Amino acid sequence: MSYHYGYMIESMVSILLLLTILYCVKLNRQLRMLKADEQSMRSTISELVTATDIAERAIGGLKSAMHEAEQPLAARLESAERVSVNIERQIAAGEELLARFARLVAAARHSELAPAEQAPAPDARSVAAAAEAFAARARARLNGLAA
């Protein structure tokens, strides 16, 4: 019987050793997978760093292009503002001239009429048409001088 107990103990030890070996094989596979994952993670990180560098260079190029485009746009904006101010001045001068013409036309009509006849109020459309014709002739003269 002592042989049976010894044989049984040795069988259990060998089974435990076999299980230990199988577990070690399993752990070895997992370690290999982890090392492979580590390598893939390193390559992924390397690719991310490269992509980040490329993106930073692209952003720098975009900033440079923006600054280059900003200067001509700023110059055009200033020019547009000057033209706008000039147009506003010309419009104000034209309105003042139109008012003068309206007063002159009204005074001329009033002086032509006999004192007994009262002149009706000047027709705003005819005054505006006359002023537009005068303004067109003035523009034509100015364009002729400017050219």
Helices and strands as residue ranges (DSSP letters): H 2-112, H 124-146
